[in-house]
Amino acid sequence: MKNAIGILALGVFALAGCQSESARSGNARDALAAAGIAGHVANTSAADQDSTPMVVRRVWGGPDVDISGGPSPDGHYLCYVDWSTGNVALRDLSNREARQLTTDGSLDPYESAMDCGFSPDGRHVIYHRWVDHSDRPWELKIVGLSGTEPRVLYRAEDWFGSTWAPDGRHLLLSVGFGYGDARQLVELSVADGATRTMEELGSDWPHYLGGLSARSTSRR
């Protein structure tokens, strides 16, 4: 079972960023296209598609494999949640060394990171964090790979999906109140946390919004 989880992780990384078009309305698709989110513009011509063969390779195996993160854009690092501490960790895929990236995680009380993803330039990682005993328990935080302190970007009462915009200066959030309610597509500024509602979405909009990670450009 543990080996199967490790192999499953490869499939998740290879497919990161892919989403079904069938669950989106025309207006929502236009809003994503206007924001420049890769993979959301329909009818891409064959000439515009990358024809480089994709190579799948096993990068990690064992009982501590975690699939709640993703690779850096250059394919050098993998961010993941260390479920023994509740912190975000980095794994160097070239030498298999790992290190803790955050120190705000806790399993008692339960205030753990839940997932993570790299910025398009690979210099920052964002992650959702659950904060126990809070009226807005879901946090979105950002931390630099250089060792900067994590900073809160957004807080909410209910889970919200997040994905990077290609410019690396904004995030897109799928915000709502409960799984059965209509949601909003919200643009969030990384610099100051300012938000702007881009589109009113239906209740069938996916919560995860493509995941936190920027798509990996590595073809190794």
Backbone hydrogen bonds, N-H to C=O, Kabsch-Sander energy under -0.5 kcal/mol:
donor,donor_aa,acceptor,acceptor_aa,energy
5,I,1,M,-1.9
6,G,2,K,-1.9
7,I,3,N,-2.2
8,L,4,A,-2.5
9,A,5,I,-1.9
10,L,6,G,-0.9
11,G,7,I,-1.3
12,V,8,L,-1.9
13,F,9,A,-2.4
14,A,10,L,-2.4
15,L,11,G,-1.5
16,A,13,F,-0.9
17,G,210,G,-0.5
18,C,15,L,-2.0
23,A,20,S,-0.6
24,R,21,E,-1.6
29,R,25,S,-2.2
30,D,26,G,-2.2
31,A,27,N,-2.1
32,L,28,A,-2.1
33,A,29,R,-2.4
34,A,30,D,-2.4
35,A,31,A,-1.4
36,G,32,L,-0.5
36,G,33,A,-1.1
37,I,32,L,-1.9
38,A,36,G,-0.6
40,H,37,I,-1.4
42,A,40,H,-0.7
48,D,45,S,-0.9
49,Q,45,S,-0.5
49,Q,46,A,-0.9
51,S,49,Q,-0.5
56,V,54,M,-0.5
57,R,55,V,-0.5
65,V,62,G,-1.3
70,G,79,C,-1.0
72,S,77,Y,-2.4
75,G,72,S,-2.0
78,L,91,R,-1.8
79,C,70,G,-2.5
80,Y,89,A,-2.1
82,D,80,Y,-0.6
82,D,87,N,-3.1
83,W,81,V,-1.1
85,T,82,D,-1.7
86,G,82,D,-3.0
87,N,82,D,-0.8
89,A,80,Y,-3.2
90,L,99,R,-3.0
91,R,78,L,-2.6
92,D,97,E,-3.5
93,L,76,H,-2.5
93,L,91,R,-0.7
96,R,92,D,-2.1
99,R,90,L,-2.2
101,L,88,V,-3.1
102,T,88,V,-1.5
106,S,111,E,-0.7
108,D,109,P,-0.7
111,E,106,S,-2.9
111,E,109,P,-1.1
113,A,86,G,-2.6
114,M,128,H,-2.8
115,D,128,H,-0.8
116,C,68,S,-1.4
117,G,126,I,-1.9
119,S,124,H,-2.4
122,G,119,S,-1.8
125,V,143,V,-2.8
126,I,117,G,-2.6
127,Y,141,K,-2.2
129,R,139,E,-2.3
130,W,112,S,-2.3
131,V,137,P,-2.6
132,D,110,Y,-0.5
132,D,130,W,-0.6
134,S,131,V,-0.5
138,W,156,A,-2.0
139,E,129,R,-2.6
139,E,137,P,-0.6
140,L,154,Y,-2.6
141,K,127,Y,-2.6
142,I,151,R,-2.2
143,V,125,V,-2.4
145,L,123,R,-2.3
147,G,144,G,-1.4
151,R,142,I,-2.4
153,L,140,L,-3.5
154,Y,140,L,-1.4
156,A,138,W,-2.0
161,G,174,S,-1.4
162,S,208,Y,-0.6
163,T,172,L,-1.7
165,A,170,H,-2.3
168,G,165,A,-2.1
171,L,188,L,-2.3
172,L,163,T,-2.9
173,L,186,V,-3.0
174,S,161,G,-2.1
175,V,173,L,-0.8
175,V,184,Q,-2.5
177,F,182,A,-0.5
181,D,178,G,-0.9
183,R,202,G,-0.6
184,Q,175,V,-2.9
185,L,199,E,-2.8
186,V,173,L,-2.7
186,V,184,Q,-0.7
187,E,196,R,-3.2
188,L,171,L,-3.0
189,S,194,A,-2.9
190,V,169,R,-2.6
191,A,169,R,-0.5
193,G,189,S,-2.0
196,R,187,E,-1.9
198,M,185,L,-3.2
199,E,185,L,-1.4
201,L,183,R,-3.2
201,L,199,E,-0.5
205,W,202,G,-1.3
211,G,208,Y,-2.2
214,A,118,F,-1.1
217,T,73,P,-2.8
